[in-house]
Amino acid sequence: MTDSVLPRIDANSFVCPHCNAIAHQDWFSVYFRQLNDNRTPYFIGESNITLAQQDGKLSPDVIAAWRAEYQRQESKTVFDDGTKEDEWTRQRLGNVNLSRCFSCKRFSIWLHKRLLWPTPKANFIPNPDLPEEVISDYKEAAAIVEQSPRGAAALLRLALQKLLRHLGKAGDNLNKDIADLVSAGLDVRIQQALDVVRVVGNNAVHPGQLDLRDHPETAYRLFGIVNLIADALITQPRNIESMFDALPDSSRAQIAARDRKKN
């Protein structure tokens, strides 16, 4: 899943966390009103009414009042802007909003920039050419990125360190490993990708200028960057080597002779 379609508070369309369709989203403000005595609300769902009735601790009159209020609220028009009111006094619940999917018509609940419900599930797929231990860290990072962007970034930095160790580097100092690759002629774009994961991962666990709690989309992008690094350092070299090995023996012998003559 790319960051352009991930659920965001400032987007009018994204992947719905309910039905997974990329769909237009309508946005709603949220209002609240005081119920009866702040102890026992009588606006309650039908399933909870049934449970309360089976429990037997509440009188039939209370159960009947709950059901009547539930049915009244179900049929009542709710105004989004709070300007037209019935007998209830309603107040705006600041920093809380609802989004409704055009496709499935279900609501999602947001607190500031964070999706509270339903719990979002990242759909980041690791490059299958990554080593198994790196894939494990990648999947663990994907499982926690919405709840902890900082934790996910730190895990991806660890995954990168393991990847470079798999490629023959020491794996103790990520900055030095990247410098060694640069000295060996690493493409500058891959060097920049490596440093993005390194620096963002460092900032995730140490005080820095970038707080991923305010910029979770930065953590989302790291997953694609790790895959890009794997593609450049593992997948493409492996594919090229496989194609070269498939050349006729005579052609490979001519290439080897040419290179010996050049040297």
C-alpha positions in Angstrom: 0.0 0.0 0.0 1.5 3.3 -1.0 1.3 6.3 1.3 -0.9 8.2 -1.2 -3.9 6.0 -0.5 -3.3 5.3 3.2 -6.1 6.7 5.5 -5.3 10.3 6.3 -7.3 13.1 8.0 -6.6 15.5 5.2 -7.6 13.2 2.3 -11.0 13.0 0.5 -10.3 9.5 -0.7 -8.2 6.6 0.5 -8.3 2.9 1.2 -11.2 2.3 3.5 -10.1 0.5 6.7 -13.4 -1.4 6.7 -13.8 -2.7 3.1 -10.3 -2.0 1.7 -11.8 -0.2 -1.4 -10.1 3.1 -2.6 -13.1 5.3 -2.1 -14.3 8.8 -1.6 -14.8 9.7 2.1 -17.4 12.1 3.5 -16.3 13.9 6.7 -18.5 14.7 9.8 -18.1 16.7 13.0 -19.0 15.1 16.3 -21.3 16.6 18.9 -22.2 15.4 22.4 -25.0 15.9 24.9 -25.4 15.1 28.6 -27.7 12.2 29.3 -29.7 11.7 32.5 -27.7 11.7 35.7 -24.2 11.0 34.4 -24.4 7.5 35.9 -26.6 5.3 33.7 -27.1 6.4 30.1 -30.5 5.5 28.6 -29.4 5.9 25.0 -28.0 2.4 24.4 -27.8 -0.1 21.6 -30.4 -2.8 21.2 -27.9 -5.6 21.9 -27.0 -4.0 25.2 -30.7 -3.6 26.1 -31.2 -7.3 25.5 -28.2 -8.2 27.7 -29.5 -5.9 30.5 -32.9 -7.5 30.2 -31.4 -11.0 30.5 -29.3 -9.9 33.5 -32.5 -9.1 35.4 -31.0 -6.4 37.6 -32.9 -3.5 36.0 -36.7 -3.0 36.3 -38.9 -3.5 33.2 -39.7 0.2 33.3 -36.0 1.2 32.9 -35.6 -1.4 30.1 -38.7 0.0 28.3 -37.4 3.6 28.7 -34.0 2.6 27.2 -35.7 0.9 24.2 -38.0 3.8 23.6 -35.1 6.3 23.6 -33.0 4.0 21.4 -35.8 3.8 18.8 -36.4 7.6 19.1 -32.8 8.3 18.4 -32.7 5.8 15.5 -35.4 7.7 13.7 -34.3 11.2 14.6 -32.5 13.5 12.1 -29.1 14.4 13.4 -27.7 17.7 12.1 -24.0 17.9 11.5 -23.4 21.6 12.1 -25.2 21.9 15.5 -27.3 24.9 14.4 -30.7 23.2 14.4 -31.4 21.5 17.8 -34.3 19.6 19.3 -34.8 19.4 23.0 -31.2 18.3 23.6 -28.4 20.7 24.0 -25.5 19.6 21.9 -21.8 20.7 22.0 -19.0 20.2 19.5 -16.5 17.5 20.4 -13.3 19.2 19.4 -10.6 17.3 17.5 -12.8 14.2 16.9 -14.2 13.5 13.5 -15.9 10.8 11.5 -15.3 9.7 8.0 -17.8 7.7 6.0 -16.8 5.5 3.1 -18.8 6.1 -0.2 -18.4 2.4 -1.0 -19.5 0.5 2.1 -21.2 3.5 4.0 -19.4 2.6 7.2 -18.0 5.2 9.6 -14.5 5.5 10.9 -13.5 7.5 14.1 -10.6 9.9 14.1 -8.8 11.7 17.0 -6.8 14.6 15.6 -4.7 12.9 12.8 -5.0 9.4 14.2 -7.5 6.7 13.1 -9.0 5.3 16.3 -11.5 2.8 14.8 -11.4 0.4 13.1 -7.8 -0.4 14.0 -5.9 0.2 10.8 -3.8 -2.6 9.3 -0.8 -1.9 7.3 -0.4 -3.8 4.1 3.3 -3.5 3.4 4.8 -6.5 1.6 8.6 -7.2 1.9 10.8 -7.9 -1.1 10.9 -11.8 -1.2 14.6 -11.7 -1.9 15.3 -10.2 1.5 16.9 -12.6 4.0 14.4 -14.4 6.3 15.5 -12.5 9.4 15.1 -9.2 7.6 11.7 -10.1 6.4 10.7 -11.0 10.0 11.7 -7.5 11.2 10.0 -5.9 8.2 6.7 -7.7 9.0 6.9 -6.8 12.7 7.4 -3.2 11.7 4.4 -3.3 9.4 2.3 -4.8 12.2 3.0 -1.9 14.6 3.5 1.1 12.3 0.1 2.7 13.0 0.3 2.4 16.8 4.1 3.2 16.9 5.7 4.8 13.9 8.8 5.3 15.9 9.0 1.6 16.8 8.5 0.7 13.2 11.2 3.0 12.0 13.7 1.6 14.6 12.9 -1.9 13.5 13.4 -1.1 9.8 16.8 0.5 10.7 17.7 -2.8 12.5 16.5 -4.7 9.4 18.8 -2.6 7.2 21.7 -3.3 9.5 21.1 -7.1 9.1 20.7 -6.7 5.4 24.1 -5.1 5.0 25.6 -7.8 7.2 24.1 -10.3 4.9 25.8 -8.5 2.0 29.2 -8.9 3.6 29.5 -5.8 5.7 30.4 -5.7 9.4 27.0 -4.7 10.5 28.2 -3.0 13.6 28.3 0.6 12.3 25.6 1.4 9.7 27.2 4.7 8.8 30.6 3.1 8.1 29.0 0.2 6.1 27.3 2.8 3.9 30.5 4.7 3.5 32.3 1.5 2.4 29.6 0.9 -0.2 30.0 4.4 -1.5 33.7 3.9 -1.8 33.0 0.8 -3.9 30.9 2.8 -6.4 27.4 2.6 -4.9 24.8 4.5 -6.9 24.2 7.8 -5.1 20.4 7.2 -5.1 20.8 4.0 -3.2 23.2 5.7 -0.8 20.6 8.3 -0.2 17.9 5.6 0.4 20.2 3.9 2.9 20.9 7.1 4.7 17.2 7.9 4.9 16.5 4.7 6.8 19.6 5.2 8.9 18.8 8.8 9.9 15.0 8.3 10.4 15.6 5.2 12.4 18.1 7.0 14.6 15.7 9.9 15.2 13.0 7.4 16.2 15.0 6.3 19.3 17.0 9.4 20.0 16.0 13.1 20.3 16.0 14.7 16.9 14.3 17.2 14.7 11.8 14.7 13.2 9.1 13.4 15.5 7.4 10.5 13.8 4.4 10.8 16.1 3.6 14.0 14.1 4.8 12.6 10.8 3.7 8.9 10.6 3.7 9.1 6.8 7.5 9.2 7.0 7.5 5.8 8.6 5.2 4.5 5.9 7.6 5.5 3.2 10.5 3.6 4.8 8.9 0.3 3.9 9.1 1.2 0.2 12.7 2.4 0.6 13.8 -0.8 2.2 12.3 -2.7 -0.7 14.0 -0.4 -3.1 17.4 -1.0 -1.5 16.7 -4.8 -1.6 15.9 -4.5 -5.3 19.1 -2.6 -6.1 21.5 -4.6 -3.9 20.0 -8.1 -4.2 17.2 -8.6 -6.8 18.7 -6.8 -9.8 22.3 -8.2 -9.4 20.8 -11.7 -9.0 18.6 -11.4 -12.1 21.5 -10.0 -14.1 23.8 -12.9 -12.9 21.1 -15.4 -13.8 20.7 -14.0 -17.3 24.5 -13.9 -17.8 24.8 -17.5 -16.7 22.2 -18.4 -19.3 24.4 -17.1 -22.2 26.0 -19.7 -24.4 29.4 -21.0 -23.1 31.1 -19.6 -26.2 29.8 -16.1 -25.6 30.9 -16.1 -22.0 34.3 -17.4 -23.0 34.7 -14.5 -25.5 33.6 -12.0 -22.8 36.2 -13.4 -20.4 38.9 -13.3 -23.0 38.0 -9.7 -23.8 38.2 -8.7 -20.2 41.6 -10.4 -19.7 43.0 -8.6 -22.7 41.6 -5.3 -21.3 43.3 -5.9 -18.0 
